[in-house]
């Protein structure tokens, strides 16, 4: 954002999403809440909260722990998985340190097998994730897995989870998501009054924090954004290329890609990933006979490339393109993430074919070694865009 | 095998397992059987056979189709998946050509996403494979998937599959496996009277061929092996290092590893993979109230690295080490196969720790570029073995 403009989250942690989350979770712990570590967007947050626990997104985004990880894991593996494991191996993830249990899922080969190597340190529960979300069995099976997780949380924390509390959390998530989407609507404006870093600050905190704690922050954010719009404050230039970023979760050292896009003159108007809009994009059915089944449907609808076919991702991209009016789509694929890497072919065909829009796939890791090459490619992409 | 010794399968196809299988399947087709293409050991063969169809293992083992595959798939992907896709893209897999339907499974990220790219050419059915084989839900869910496959086969071939026929096929598989294991027992002898190529010829044909067709071949093979033993004919030298090969499926161009092991003076006494003993190692429960559930249990017990935790693999290795008395264990990991690659760490710890046995992990692809390097490592491994 331009100099002199007050950050949306003006709490001393602007641009430091993980530090803010850690502070928040430490306070929750002091208040007597249990902390549950999570590695993935398929972990049903509402169930964790209904267990009077707070979800902690575990460390996964730093290059510095990869060297330690590679003493055990193959080098040719997704940096997110290597980094996650390296944090555990070097005992340097403060979120893991305060977690009393860990939830894992069979989302991808690398994570699934890495989890085996860190099981036994803390109570860990692995959820068997169905991969064909359109099959009726998937809904049944994932519902059963969510109920199994309920049992694990109840046993681990010696506390019964009430269906009514799950329902309450479902409604709370929906309330949070509605407000989050109001903020996303500001990002959709031309020019956009919000930066990717402010966006990221919010989506990151929103994972850890309850709706109750988020409400004042979100309302203040909306008020600030209204003020920015009224005062004509916007990010970038009026004719900056608008970028939709899709693909793998991106945080920490991988945000180099976002920085390069901005430095090259682009404005990121939407982050479609688990570290962006994805956790907030859908609503969970309320007041159903079985709240676990409602959770199951919502989480199965997450358009992750681990699903086959992942047609929901194309549908979501269509909606995002209409809503955020990007000029280009950038697909960020973490090195050796087979599912996003292979799916990128379909995404490219969809974006360049149906939407007639420029598409750039960036395969990267957490090192700085490819910064120059990525910059050249992003600059070339922006140069070939038609004048606005 | 030494010069002058009659091959076990003396049908003009010795050492050419795929050609023999193709000939067999073409004859089956002429007899009116349907052909069903499979890519993986989780495809329940008994159900395919009960549908009056024959399973065809689809092409996946040639380097020559990888270049074509890489125009769509990432280069950094398992060669088996790239080769499989390349065969379809270049329309050069004769097994696919004669298949009227294809069965796929969500075994790994790469295959799962590759299948999306070849769906629609032939009727394809994707089975959602549970990944936590010890959970009671896994048995239920995989049983449901097997019954769903039954529905697919019935619809595709417009033919009802009778439970009694499934039961008959279960018993037939058990009969085949018992005889196969008699042959494996010969491989367990010191010195061993059978080569890996003869072994491979048999295990490959046994996938396509019915028990009825295999019986005379297996009985003749056993008679030949008894004769070899009686006449003191054996493979390699009496003190050749005995090698247990574990890991990824290996065929075609990847058998370079087997050739190098033999050229370096080793004798492969057991191939523990889907192209080796794995499909024949277990028995299916007979005369149960639900034959689909019996199949489910058996197939879920396959110790593939896609399972978590895959403790069955360690159990099977223990049994194989006792039975085949290897001097070394070689773990063959295909490039970018994350699950076998990560699991290799556990296997190494188990082999070198519990069994105090030398262990070599070979990560390779289908090219010839690493032949020299693999040879050096295998030779070094054999040199460090204690004198017998």
Contacts between the chains, C-beta under 8 A, distances in Angstrom:
chain1	res1	chain2	res2	distance
A	72	B	345	5.5
A	73	B	342	6.2
A	73	B	345	7.6
A	74	B	338	7.4
A	74	B	341	4.5
A	74	B	342	6.6
A	74	B	363	7.8
A	76	B	76	7.0
A	76	B	335	7.5
A	76	B	336	6.0
A	76	B	341	7.4
A	77	B	338	6.2
A	77	B	341	7.5
A	77	B	342	7.4
A	106	B	131	4.4
A	106	B	132	7.1
A	106	B	308	6.5
A	108	B	109	5.4
A	108	B	338	7.9
A	109	B	108	5.4
A	109	B	109	5.0
A	109	B	306	7.2
A	109	B	338	4.1
A	109	B	339	4.5
A	109	B	342	7.9
A	110	B	338	4.6
A	110	B	342	6.9
A	112	B	131	6.5
A	112	B	308	5.0
A	112	B	339	7.2
A	113	B	305	7.1
A	113	B	308	6.7
A	113	B	338	6.6
A	113	B	339	5.3
A	113	B	342	3.8
A	113	B	343	5.9
A	114	B	342	6.4
A	115	B	308	7.0
A	116	B	308	5.9
A	116	B	309	5.2
A	116	B	342	7.9
A	116	B	346	7.3
A	117	B	342	7.6
A	117	B	345	7.3
A	119	B	309	7.8
A	126	B	132	6.3
A	126	B	308	6.6
A	128	B	130	5.6
A	128	B	131	5.5
A	128	B	132	4.6
A	128	B	135	6.5
A	128	B	137	7.0
A	128	B	138	6.8
A	130	B	128	5.6
A	131	B	106	4.4
A	131	B	112	6.5
A	131	B	128	5.5
A	132	B	106	7.1
A	132	B	126	6.3
A	132	B	128	4.7
A	135	B	128	6.5
A	137	B	128	7.0
A	137	B	141	6.9
A	137	B	144	5.7
A	137	B	145	7.4
A	137	B	148	7.5
A	138	B	128	6.8
A	141	B	137	6.8
A	141	B	141	5.4
A	144	B	137	5.7
A	145	B	137	7.4
A	148	B	137	7.5
A	305	B	113	7.0
A	306	B	109	7.2
A	308	B	106	6.5
A	308	B	112	5.0
A	308	B	113	6.7
A	308	B	115	7.0
A	308	B	116	5.9
A	308	B	126	6.6
A	309	B	116	5.2
A	309	B	119	7.8
A	335	B	76	7.5
A	336	B	76	6.0
A	336	B	336	6.7
A	336	B	338	7.3
A	338	B	74	7.4
A	338	B	77	6.1
A	338	B	108	7.9
A	338	B	109	4.1
A	338	B	110	4.6
A	338	B	113	6.7
A	338	B	336	7.3
A	338	B	338	7.4
A	339	B	109	4.5
A	339	B	112	7.2
A	339	B	113	5.3
A	341	B	74	4.5
A	341	B	76	7.4
A	341	B	77	7.5
A	342	B	73	6.2
A	342	B	74	6.6
A	342	B	77	7.4
A	342	B	109	7.9
A	342	B	110	6.9
A	342	B	113	3.8
A	342	B	114	6.4
A	342	B	116	7.9
A	342	B	117	7.6
A	343	B	113	5.9
A	343	B	116	8.0
A	345	B	72	5.5
A	345	B	73	7.6
A	345	B	117	7.3
A	346	B	116	7.3
A	363	B	74	7.8
